[in-house]
Amino acid sequence: MVRSGTYVFLAQDRVIFGKPASEAVAEEAARRNARRVFIVASKTLNRKTDVITRIRSAIGERFAGLFDDTREHVPRDSVLTAAAAVRVANPDLIVTVGGGTPIDTVKVMLVCLAESITSTGALDEYYIRAKPDGTREVKPVRSPPMRQIIVPTTLSGAEFSNLGAAIDPVRQVKDLYTGREIGGDAVILDPAVTVHTPDWLWLSTGMRAVDHAVETICSKAPQPYTDATCLHALSMLAQSLRRNRVAPDDLGSRLDSQLGVWLSTTGLGRVPWGASHGIGHQLGAVAGVPHGYCTCVLLPVVLRWNEPVNGAQQTSVAKALGYAGKSAADAVAELIADLGLPSKLREVGVKHEHFDAIAAGALTNLFVRQNPRPVQRREDVLEILSAAY
């Protein structure tokens, strides 16, 4: 048997790292001949730090408007509100500054702009559906009228994918959306703008990056390219995240974490992931659990669940994390403990009464359907949730 496969690179022009964000944004806007630059950010970043003010000053007369009303977990109506603001401003470039919330808001918003979507119900046509065999059913999305460049302030990795997520509050489901050009055309990694990020958020999204790498390596369809980048990512993240906790002002270590995220996301949307991500989406949709905490409470349990079918791959994970001879689940759990993060569902606000809704949504989730060890029944999801509780 000869291995075969396809790896699709992102429609991403460049990654700029170690340069001040305001300077890099201004240079990118000029390089693209952008005349109207619209900024999307979180309220906190815009109103309680000088990060956005510095970027506005740097782009000068190119500045065309600002939207800072992004909302955690990206409910559909917040996406439409952002889209309406952008339509009024009519920009030719969007600069997204922040974590997964503003980044996903813009991704799904670009789907709305590309397809002239103005109602929450119309989004039903475009979210990714999982077929019974785990493959995707995706309606093609046209090119949006403008691209975004991204300045991330967390370690979620959303800047390195063309997958966006938004919650349908009616169904209590977090849906995924994709389009060739909805992700970042350029990414700017500046550790100085991340010092405003709360420690719990920085470290927990760092664990999310670990999850990206682990589920890529342990995928049911791994690739040598992504194995190479993700194994090195785990080594970088294990060292730098521990350093981030004890010395949060060490910009070199913060940049190492950002670079580790870049390496950890080469499989995002291109290699089948699994139940840690998939059930995690439902923890957010049903119980409001932050992304990074979802990883902390689920990844070790999912690794143990999957070990009978991908034990050899998990051995590589443990070694990359610096724990040769231990199980991958124990290695990940020890890193979570070292970072002072929660490790049980009950610690992050999930209750037994949430389990049925989480399980129902999880069984429709693409990543759950792609899990290396099949998760096919409600009872399978409940077994994982009970072990994580």
N, C-alpha and C positions, 0 to 999 in steps of 0.2 A: 504493500500500500504506500502510495506517495501522498504526503500531506498536501492539501490544497486549501485555499482560502483567499479572501480579499480584505485588504485594509484600506479604508477610505480616510484620507487626511481631511482635516477641517478646512473650511474656507476662511483661513486665518492667515493674515499677511505677515505678522511679526510679533515677537515678544520682546519687550524692552524692560530691562531690569537694572536696578541700582541707580537710576536717574530720578531726580525730583519729579513728582507727578505733574506739577503745574508746568514745568519746562517741557516735559515729554508730551503732554496734551497739546500745548501750543505748537510744538514742532509737527506733531501728527496732523493737526488741523491745517497748518500751512502746507504741508506736503501733499495733502489731499485737495488743496484749494477750496476747503470748506468755507462758506461765507456765513452760514447760520448754524451755530452750534448750540444744541439744546442739552442741558444737564439733567440727569435723573439721579437722585440720591435719597438717603434716608433723612428724616427730620432731624435726628440727633446729630448726624454728621454735618448737616447744613446749618443748624441753629446753635450748636454748642461747641463747634470747633472752627478753625480757620481754613480747613482743607478746601472747601468749596469756594470760599472767598479768594483764595490764592489762585485757583484754577480760573475763576471768572476774570481776575485781574490779568492773568497771563494771556488769555485769548482775546481780551479787549473788545473791540467793536464786533468781533465775530459772535459774541454771546447773544443768543436769541430767546432764551427762556430757561425756566427751571421748574421741575416737578419734584416735590419731596414728600408726597403723601403715599409712599409705598407702604404696604402692610404685610406683616409677617404671614408666611404660608401662602401669600399671593391669592386672595379670593378673587374670583372672576371680575366682580364689579370694580375692584381697584385697578385692574388692567384696563378696563374700558374708560375709566376716568383719566388715566395716564394717556391713553390713545387720543382722547378728545383734546387734551392740552397740547399734544404734539401736532394734531391737525391744525389747531389755531395758530401755533407758532411757525409751522411750515419750515422746519429745519432741513439741512442737507447732511447733518451728522449728529449723532447722539453720543454723549459721553456719560457713561454709567459709572458711578462711584459708590462703592459699598460692598455689602456681602451678597449672599444668595437671594435675598428678598428683592432689592432693586434690579439685580441682574436678571432674575427670572421674570420679573415684571416686564422688563423691556423685551425679552425674548418673545413672550406671549403677545405683548403689545405689537411687535413687528409682524406676527402672524395676523393680528387684527388689521393692521394697516395694509398688509399685502393683499388680504382677501376682503377688504371693505366690511369688516365685521363691526357692528354697532350694538349688538345685543348679546347678553350672556348666553342665551339659548343657541345662538349661531355658532358658538365655540364647540358645540357637540359634534359638529361635522369633522373637526380637525384634531381631536385628541387621539393619541395612539391607542389602538386596541390590540389586545393580545389574543391571538388565535389559540385553540386548544393545544397545538404543538409548540407553543412558545414563540412563534414567529410574529412579526409585526404586521398590522394592517394600518397603513398610513395614507391619508389623502395628501397628494402633492400640494405644496405651498409655493406660490409665486415669489419672485424676488421682492423684498420690501422696498419702499421708496427711498430708504436711507439705511446705512449700516451703523453699528455701534462700536465704539472702542471702550475698553473696560479698565478701570482702576480698582482692583479688589482690595477690601480691607479685612476680609476674613480668609480662612483656609478651606472654604467649601468646595472650591474647584469649579464653580459654575461658569467661570470665565473661559474655561477650556472645553466647552461643549456646545453643540447646537441643539441640546435638549432643554426645554423650559418646563416648569411645573406650575400649575395653578389649581386651587381647590374649587370644586363645585360644592357649595355649602348645602345644597338641597340633597344631593346624593351622599354627602360626607365622603367624598373621594378626591384624592389628589391625582389629577390627570397630567400626562406628559404630552408635550407638543414638540414638533421638530420642523425644521426647514433648513435648507442648505446655508442660508445667509442670515439666520436670526441670531447667531452667536457673535462673539467679538471678532471684528476684523483685525484688531490689534489689542494686545494686553500690555498694561504697564504695571510692573511690580516695583513698588516703592515702599520699603519697610517703614519709612518715616510716617506715612499716613496711617499705618496700622496701630500706632501706639495708643490711639483713642479707643480701640476696640477692647471691650471688657475682657479680662483674663479668661473667664469661664467660656466666653464665646470663641475667643481665639483658640484655646486649647481643645475645646470640644469639636470645633470645625476641623482642627488638625487631625482629630481622630476620624472625622469623616473622610479626610484624604487617605488615612490609613485604610479605611474601609474600601475606598476606590481601588487602591492597589491590591488589597487582599482578594477582593472578589474578581479582579481581573486575572490575577495569577491562578486562582482556584476555579476559574470559569470552566464550563463544560466544553468550551471551544477556545482554548488559549492560543496565543500567537507568540512566536519568539521575540518579536519587536516589543510587544507590550510586557512580556515577562522581564526583559532586560531593563526597561525603564522603571517598572514597578518594583522590582527587587532593590534597585538602587534607591528608589524613593523611600522604601520602608527603612532602609538604613539611615538616610538623611533625616527622616521625620522622627525616628526613635531618638536620635541624638539631639536634634535641634529643639523638639518640643519639650524635652526635659530641661534643656537650657532656658527655653522661654519661660518656664515656670519659675525658676529661681532668679533669673536675670531678665525681666521683661523689657528692659531698656537696651539690651544688646541687639543693635540693629543688624549686625552680621548674622546672628542666629535666626532672627526673624526672617531675613532674606533667604537663608537656607531652608526654612520651613516653606516659604513661598515657592522656591525652586523645587522642593520635594513635591509640592502639590502639582506643579506643572508635569513632572515626571509620572505622578500617580494617576493622571487623568488620560493617558494615551488610550486606555480601553473604554473610556466613557462614551457610550452610545455606539461602540463599534465591536465590543466583545461582550457576549452575554454575561450579565451579572446575576445576582441571586436574591435570596430572601432577606438578607440583612437590609439591603436598600429597599426592596419591595414592601416588606412589612413595615419598615421605617416610614415610608410615605404615608401609610395609614395611621401610624401613631400621631403624625402631625395633623392629618385631616380630622381624626376623631377626637384626640385628646390634647392637641396643641403642643405636642412635644417638639422642642427645637431639633433641627436636623442632626447636629452633632451628638446630642444626648441619645438620639435614636440608635446611632452606631454603638455608643458605649453600653447600652443595655441589651442590644441584640447580637452584635457581631460574634462575641465568644460563644454564645448559645448556638447560632447558626453554624459556626465552624464545627462544633461538636456534632450537630445534626448531620452535617455533610461529610464528616470524616470517613465514614465507610466507603465513600465513592471517590474521594480525592485526597486521600491521606498523603500520597507522595508530594502533591503540590503544596499541601499544608506544611510539610517538613521544610520546604524552601522558605516559606513565610517565616517560620520560627527562627530559622538560621539568619535571615535578613534582619530580623528584629533583634538579633544578638542573643538568642536563646536556643542554640543548637542542642538537641537532646530533649527539649521540652515540646509539649504539644503547641500548635499554633494558638489554640483557644487560651491556654494558660499564658502564653507570651503576650497576647493582646490584652488579656485581663490584667496582667502585671503593669503594662504600660498605662492602662486606664487608671489603675490605683496610684501609680507614681505621679500622675497628673492631677490627682485629687478630684476625679470626676465620678459621677454616679454610675452604678453598675447594675441596678435593678429597676424594673418597670415601676415598682411601688415608690421609688425615690423620685420619679419624674412626673408623678401625677396620674399615671395610668391605673385604672381601677378594674376590678373583675367585670363590672357591668359594661365596660368598653369592649370586652373581648369579642362579642358577637359581631359588632359593627366593624371592628378591625379585621376580623377573619373574612367577612363578606367582601369587603373592599380588596383585601389582599389577594383573594382568589381571581380577581379580574386584572391584577397588576402584571405588567409585562415582565418585570424582573423576577417576580415570584414564579411565573410560568417558566422562566429560564433557569431556575435553580438547579444546580448539578444533581442533587437528589430530588426527585419529583415531589413537589408539594401540590397535591391534587384534591385534598379533602379539607373540609372545615376542621376536622379533627387534627390534621397535620399542623395547621396554623395554631390551633389551641395548645397543642403539645409544646410548640416553640414558645408561645407566650407564657405558658405555665412555668416552663423552665427558666424564663427570664424574669419572672415576677419576684 
